[in-house]
Amino acid sequence: MIAAIGLSALIAYGLFALAKGGNKELIGIGTGVMSLVTLITAIGVSYKNGRTATNVRTVGMLFFTIGIVSNIAFSLWNLPRPAYIVTNGMLILLFLLIANFIAKAKY
């Protein structure tokens, strides 16, 4: 879990430094939250069932990759704040929904 927190902080700072325009703080915090949520479930938590572990980790890394690509795009192009908030909010909520369905599934 410590590795996930450290990696999230470094990625968030990197995209904060890369961001253009007035959305630097929003992108830094949003990137940190997105990467932290996905990385903790992907590499920071252990699961009892092997199938559950594999599926949740795969979904976590997939959404981590999608989130990083999205945040890089928002960092490079000065897009409006509502678009950033809605896009990242939907990604995080969709990830949490899918991960919850996988974790609650009976095998």
Beta strands, then each sheet from edge to edge (+ up, - down):
end
